[in-house]
């Protein structure tokens, strides 16, 4: 009786097995995957068209929610940005410790770094703080985010973040 090594050495096995595997894969794609992806695509297109009136209404009623309107002479200020994002997230200003560095030139672009420590913050508040900050100031990047779980309540964290603003 031939063992598996002898069978795998035979070229005829590959001449038969490769086309069979390719045929099965092609049938699987055409009969199962393509209809599933097409259905998902049509659902996404429908959702897009349903969302267009809602987006237009948001733009009409509260355009500041989409993009923060900045005047030309207004400069980015970490203190104001941190206060605004913290108020929107319900984080007390006494729990925030910012360390803001001066503007420096990095790769021919002016940048300003800041590290922010927040003591006793819930994970939902923190994620909202980061999301709002990055949304309101598109030129702001979160470089690092470190979470340390505090003893006591289950959802109590200390967050250390590093931000960089590009001028």
GROMACS elastic network, one bead per residue, 0.5 to 0.9 nm:
[ bonds ]
;  ai    aj funct       b0    kb
    2     5     6  0.81672   500
    2     6     6  0.62091   500
    2     7     6  0.69587   500
    3     6     6  0.56234   500
    3     7     6  0.66060   500
    4     7     6  0.50587   500
    4     8     6  0.61848   500
    4     9     6  0.86591   500
    5     8     6  0.51646   500
    5     9     6  0.62325   500
    5    10     6  0.88700   500
    6     9     6  0.51861   500
    6    10     6  0.65857   500
    7    10     6  0.53959   500
    7    11     6  0.86768   500
    7    13     6  0.71463   500
    8    11     6  0.76268   500
    8    13     6  0.68666   500
    8    14     6  0.80490   500
    9    12     6  0.89034   500
    9    13     6  0.82267   500
   10    13     6  0.58470   500
   10    14     6  0.76067   500
   11    14     6  0.54323   500
   11    15     6  0.64174   500
   11    16     6  0.88351   500
   12    16     6  0.62198   500
   12    17     6  0.84291   500
   13    16     6  0.52698   500
   13    17     6  0.57834   500
   13    18     6  0.83461   500
   14    18     6  0.56258   500
   14    19     6  0.83393   500
   15    18     6  0.61606   500
   15    19     6  0.70684   500
   16    19     6  0.60081   500
   16    20     6  0.64587   500
   16    21     6  0.89100   500
   17    20     6  0.51496   500
   17    21     6  0.60736   500
   17    22     6  0.85636   500
   18    21     6  0.52062   500
   18    22     6  0.61423   500
   18    23     6  0.85628   500
   19    22     6  0.50241   500
   19    23     6  0.59909   500
   19    24     6  0.85545   500
   20    23     6  0.50849   500
   20    24     6  0.61807   500
   20    25     6  0.85644   500
   21    24     6  0.51639   500
   21    25     6  0.61116   500
   21    26     6  0.85763   500
   22    25     6  0.50421   500
   22    26     6  0.60580   500
   22    27     6  0.85693   500
   23    26     6  0.50995   500
   23    27     6  0.61626   500
   23    28     6  0.85498   500
   24    27     6  0.51538   500
   24    28     6  0.60968   500
   24    29     6  0.86295   500
   25    28     6  0.50566   500
   25    29     6  0.61844   500
   25    30     6  0.86437   500
   26    29     6  0.51488   500
   26    30     6  0.61265   500
   26    31     6  0.84099   500
   27    30     6  0.51839   500
   27    31     6  0.57433   500
   27    32     6  0.79296   500
   28    31     6  0.54013   500
   28    32     6  0.54977   500
   28    33     6  0.67478   500
   28    34     6  0.88325   500
   29    32     6  0.56336   500
   29    34     6  0.59394   500
   29    35     6  0.87655   500
   30    33     6  0.62920   500
   30    34     6  0.54590   500
   30    35     6  0.74519   500
   31    34     6  0.67206   500
   31    35     6  0.68757   500
   32    35     6  0.59493   500
   32    36     6  0.63888   500
   32    37     6  0.88929   500
   33    36     6  0.51624   500
   33    37     6  0.61277   500
   33    38     6  0.85278   500
   34    37     6  0.51639   500
   34    38     6  0.60029   500
   34    39     6  0.85332   500
   35    38     6  0.50221   500
   35    39     6  0.60976   500
   35    40     6  0.85718   500
   36    39     6  0.52129   500
   36    40     6  0.62752   500
   36    41     6  0.86441   500
   37    41     6  0.60233   500
   37    42     6  0.86219   500
   38    42     6  0.61921   500
   38    43     6  0.85474   500
   39    42     6  0.52300   500
   39    43     6  0.62019   500
   39    44     6  0.86814   500
   40    43     6  0.50754   500
   40    44     6  0.62292   500
   40    45     6  0.87151   500
   41    44     6  0.50938   500
   41    45     6  0.62296   500
   41    46     6  0.86244   500
   42    45     6  0.50597   500
   42    46     6  0.61509   500
   42    47     6  0.85793   500
   43    46     6  0.51168   500
   43    47     6  0.61773   500
   43    48     6  0.86147   500
   44    47     6  0.50028   500
   44    48     6  0.61048   500
   44    49     6  0.86847   500
   45    48     6  0.50041   500
   45    49     6  0.62876   500
   45    50     6  0.85975   500
   46    49     6  0.52023   500
   46    50     6  0.61235   500
   46    51     6  0.85845   500
   47    50     6  0.50170   500
   47    51     6  0.60689   500
   47    52     6  0.87678   500
   48    51     6  0.51573   500
   48    52     6  0.64117   500
   49    52     6  0.54065   500
   49    53     6  0.79353   500
   50    53     6  0.67597   500
   50    54     6  0.76888   500
   51    54     6  0.52070   500
   51    55     6  0.61598   500
   51    56     6  0.86735   500
   52    55     6  0.51296   500
   52    56     6  0.62073   500
   52    57     6  0.86346   500
   53    56     6  0.50611   500
   53    57     6  0.61616   500
   53    58     6  0.87014   500
   54    57     6  0.50229   500
   54    58     6  0.62446   500
   54    59     6  0.86524   500
   55    58     6  0.50780   500
   55    59     6  0.62141   500
   55    60     6  0.85649   500
   56    59     6  0.50891   500
   56    60     6  0.61320   500
   56    61     6  0.86551   500
   57    61     6  0.60165   500
   57    62     6  0.82195   500
   58    61     6  0.52179   500
   58    62     6  0.54928   500
   58    63     6  0.65741   500
   58    65     6  0.78933   500
   58    66     6  0.82949   500
   59    62     6  0.56137   500
   59    64     6  0.81315   500
   59    65     6  0.80296   500
   59    66     6  0.73752   500
   60    63     6  0.63067   500
   62    65     6  0.57726   500
   62    66     6  0.78720   500
   63    66     6  0.56528   500
   63    67     6  0.68600   500
   63    68     6  0.81712   500
   63    69     6  0.86963   500
   64    67     6  0.53832   500
   64    68     6  0.52063   500
   64    69     6  0.65369   500
   64   136     6  0.88808   500
   65    68     6  0.70107   500
   65   135     6  0.89930   500
   65   136     6  0.82135   500
   66   135     6  0.80456   500
   66   136     6  0.80596   500
   67    70     6  0.89705   500
   67   135     6  0.75960   500
   67   136     6  0.63861   500
   67   137     6  0.83130   500
   67   138     6  0.85937   500
   68   135     6  0.84553   500
   68   136     6  0.55503   500
   68   137     6  0.72757   500
   70    73     6  0.83801   500
   70    74     6  0.65399   500
   70    75     6  0.85200   500
   71    74     6  0.52444   500
   71    75     6  0.84079   500
   72    75     6  0.79519   500
   74    77     6  0.89814   500
   76    80     6  0.82187   500
   76    81     6  0.76903   500
   76   137     6  0.85494   500
   76   165     6  0.83243   500
   76   167     6  0.84135   500
   77    80     6  0.55124   500
   77    81     6  0.61319   500
   77    82     6  0.86002   500
   78    82     6  0.58794   500
   78    83     6  0.83991   500
   78    98     6  0.85474   500
   78   100     6  0.72888   500
   78   114     6  0.77593   500
   78   165     6  0.89313   500
   79    82     6  0.52682   500
   79    83     6  0.61488   500
   79    84     6  0.85779   500
   79    98     6  0.79580   500
   79   100     6  0.85375   500
   80    83     6  0.51223   500
   80    84     6  0.60282   500
   80    85     6  0.85754   500
   81    84     6  0.51972   500
   81    85     6  0.61602   500
   81    86     6  0.84392   500
   81   133     6  0.72839   500
   81   136     6  0.86717   500
   81   137     6  0.83928   500
   82    85     6  0.52892   500
   82    86     6  0.59211   500
   82    87     6  0.85036   500
   82    93     6  0.87900   500
   82    96     6  0.86417   500
   82    98     6  0.83871   500
   82   116     6  0.88610   500
   82   129     6  0.87351   500
   82   133     6  0.77254   500
   83    86     6  0.51074   500
   83    87     6  0.60698   500
   83    88     6  0.86118   500
   83    93     6  0.69964   500
   84    87     6  0.52921   500
   84    88     6  0.63356   500
   84    89     6  0.87735   500
   84   133     6  0.86304   500
   85    88     6  0.51672   500
   85    89     6  0.62784   500
   85    90     6  0.86734   500
   85    91     6  0.85303   500
   85   128     6  0.85247   500
   85   129     6  0.57413   500
   85   130     6  0.81808   500
   85   132     6  0.62212   500
   85   133     6  0.59180   500
   85   136     6  0.86427   500
   86    89     6  0.51020   500
   86    90     6  0.59792   500
   86    92     6  0.69045   500
   86    93     6  0.69995   500
   86    96     6  0.86445   500
   86   125     6  0.87485   500
   86   129     6  0.63756   500
   87    90     6  0.51670   500
   87    91     6  0.61783   500
   87    92     6  0.74510   500
   87    93     6  0.81033   500
   88    91     6  0.79190   500
   88   128     6  0.85659   500
   88   129     6  0.77803   500
   88   132     6  0.81664   500
   89    92     6  0.89931   500
   89   124     6  0.88638   500
   89   125     6  0.56603   500
   89   126     6  0.78850   500
   89   128     6  0.62446   500
   89   129     6  0.58501   500
   89   132     6  0.84267   500
   90   125     6  0.71673   500
   91    94     6  0.85744   500
   91    95     6  0.73512   500
   91    96     6  0.81631   500
   91   118     6  0.87350   500
   91   121     6  0.72894   500
   91   125     6  0.71065   500
   91   126     6  0.85252   500
   91   129     6  0.84478   500
   92    95     6  0.56101   500
   92    96     6  0.72663   500
   93    96     6  0.53975   500
   93    97     6  0.83635   500
   94    97     6  0.77753   500
   94   118     6  0.89678   500
   94   119     6  0.88728   500
   95   117     6  0.80452   500
   95   118     6  0.54787   500
   95   119     6  0.51446   500
   95   120     6  0.70395   500
   95   121     6  0.81727   500
   96   116     6  0.68881   500
   96   117     6  0.57538   500
   96   119     6  0.66370   500
   97   115     6  0.83358   500
   97   116     6  0.57019   500
   97   117     6  0.50384   500
   97   118     6  0.63475   500
   97   119     6  0.83298   500
   98   114     6  0.69429   500
   98   115     6  0.58997   500
   98   117     6  0.63382   500
   98   118     6  0.85730   500
   99   113     6  0.86520   500
   99   114     6  0.55073   500
   99   115     6  0.51346   500
   99   116     6  0.61800   500
   99   117     6  0.84151   500
  100   112     6  0.78632   500
  100   113     6  0.63416   500
  100   115     6  0.65104   500
  100   116     6  0.82717   500
  101   104     6  0.86910   500
  101   112     6  0.63419   500
  101   113     6  0.55174   500
  101   114     6  0.58014   500
  101   115     6  0.84913   500
  102   111     6  0.85065   500
  102   112     6  0.59315   500
  102   113     6  0.72918   500
  102   114     6  0.87916   500
  103   110     6  0.63742   500
  103   111     6  0.55491   500
  103   113     6  0.75274   500
  103   167     6  0.89743   500
  104   109     6  0.81776   500
  104   110     6  0.54991   500
  104   111     6  0.54614   500
  104   112     6  0.62406   500
  104   113     6  0.86118   500
  105   108     6  0.59335   500
  105   109     6  0.53828   500
  105   111     6  0.61586   500
  105   112     6  0.86848   500
  106   109     6  0.52498   500
  106   110     6  0.60903   500
  106   111     6  0.65686   500
  107   110     6  0.82238   500
  109   166     6  0.71404   500
  109   167     6  0.69691   500
  110   165     6  0.84392   500
  110   166     6  0.60771   500
  110   167     6  0.53024   500
  111   164     6  0.65339   500
  111   165     6  0.54308   500
  111   167     6  0.58923   500
  112   163     6  0.82847   500
  112   164     6  0.56025   500
  112   165     6  0.51997   500
  112   166     6  0.67805   500
  112   167     6  0.80324   500
  113   162     6  0.72046   500
  113   163     6  0.57155   500
  113   165     6  0.64532   500
  114   161     6  0.82479   500
  114   162     6  0.57858   500
  114   163     6  0.52802   500
  114   164     6  0.64602   500
  114   165     6  0.84926   500
  115   160     6  0.71178   500
  115   161     6  0.55210   500
  115   163     6  0.62084   500
  115   164     6  0.88469   500
  116   159     6  0.79468   500
  116   160     6  0.58378   500
  116   161     6  0.51512   500
  116   162     6  0.63584   500
  116   163     6  0.78653   500
  117   158     6  0.72827   500
  117   159     6  0.56017   500
  117   161     6  0.63426   500
  117   162     6  0.88794   500
  118   121     6  0.66001   500
  118   126     6  0.86151   500
  118   157     6  0.83344   500
  118   158     6  0.57456   500
  118   159     6  0.51183   500
  118   160     6  0.65717   500
  118   161     6  0.84478   500
  119   150     6  0.89721   500
  119   156     6  0.85403   500
  119   157     6  0.68066   500
  119   159     6  0.65729   500
  119   160     6  0.87832   500
  120   150     6  0.74477   500
  120   155     6  0.87491   500
  120   156     6  0.53036   500
  120   157     6  0.51810   500
  120   158     6  0.54977   500
  120   159     6  0.81651   500
  121   124     6  0.83583   500
  121   125     6  0.65230   500
  121   126     6  0.64574   500
  121   155     6  0.77965   500
  121   156     6  0.56253   500
  121   157     6  0.52386   500
  121   158     6  0.63682   500
  121   159     6  0.74965   500
  122   125     6  0.52438   500
  122   126     6  0.62534   500
  122   127     6  0.87154   500
  122   155     6  0.54163   500
  122   156     6  0.53766   500
  122   157     6  0.61782   500
  122   158     6  0.87937   500
  123   126     6  0.50629   500
  123   127     6  0.61288   500
  123   128     6  0.84971   500
  123   155     6  0.66932   500
  123   156     6  0.75338   500
  123   157     6  0.70276   500
  124   127     6  0.52108   500
  124   128     6  0.60829   500
  124   129     6  0.84817   500
  125   128     6  0.51128   500
  125   129     6  0.60251   500
  125   130     6  0.87198   500
  126   130     6  0.62566   500
  126   131     6  0.85244   500
  126   159     6  0.78471   500
  127   130     6  0.52511   500
  127   131     6  0.60543   500
  127   132     6  0.84885   500
  128   131     6  0.50556   500
  128   132     6  0.59064   500
  128   133     6  0.83398   500
  129   132     6  0.53336   500
  129   133     6  0.60387   500
  129   134     6  0.86039   500
  130   133     6  0.51452   500
  130   134     6  0.61417   500
  130   135     6  0.84474   500
  130   142     6  0.78344   500
  131   134     6  0.53145   500
  131   135     6  0.59936   500
  131   136     6  0.85610   500
  132   136     6  0.59182   500
  132   137     6  0.83887   500
  133   136     6  0.54007   500
  133   137     6  0.61318   500
  133   138     6  0.84427   500
  133   140     6  0.76307   500
  134   137     6  0.53999   500
  134   138     6  0.58340   500
  134   139     6  0.78354   500
  134   140     6  0.58459   500
  134   141     6  0.67008   500
  134   142     6  0.77120   500
  135   138     6  0.58907   500
  135   140     6  0.86238   500
  136   140     6  0.87381   500
  137   140     6  0.55255   500
  137   141     6  0.88075   500
  137   165     6  0.85394   500
  138   141     6  0.79043   500
  138   165     6  0.89024   500
  139   164     6  0.83552   500
  139   165     6  0.57113   500
  139   166     6  0.53749   500
  139   167     6  0.72790   500
  140   163     6  0.68578   500
  140   164     6  0.57637   500
  140   166     6  0.64585   500
  141   162     6  0.85413   500
  141   163     6  0.55800   500
  141   164     6  0.52262   500
  141   165     6  0.63018   500
  141   166     6  0.81814   500
  142   145     6  0.73104   500
  142   161     6  0.71737   500
  142   162     6  0.59616   500
  142   164     6  0.64862   500
  142   165     6  0.88968   500
  143   161     6  0.74534   500
  143   162     6  0.52608   500
  143   163     6  0.54137   500
  143   164     6  0.67023   500
  144   160     6  0.78380   500
  144   161     6  0.53806   500
  144   163     6  0.72052   500
  145   159     6  0.69705   500
  145   160     6  0.57957   500
  145   162     6  0.66221   500
  146   158     6  0.81913   500
  146   159     6  0.56840   500
  146   160     6  0.50761   500
  146   161     6  0.63425   500
  147   157     6  0.64168   500
  147   158     6  0.57573   500
  147   160     6  0.65504   500
  147   161     6  0.87561   500
  148   156     6  0.88227   500
  148   157     6  0.56037   500
  148   158     6  0.50672   500
  148   159     6  0.64287   500
  148   160     6  0.83755   500
  149   154     6  0.84710   500
  149   155     6  0.80696   500
  149   156     6  0.63166   500
  149   158     6  0.63157   500
  149   159     6  0.87952   500
  150   153     6  0.77414   500
  150   154     6  0.82465   500
  150   155     6  0.84061   500
  150   156     6  0.55935   500
  150   157     6  0.52827   500
  150   158     6  0.66297   500
  151   154     6  0.79122   500
  151   156     6  0.75878   500
  151   157     6  0.86923   500
  152   155     6  0.85971   500
  152   156     6  0.72588   500
  153   156     6  0.56645   500
  154   157     6  0.87222   500
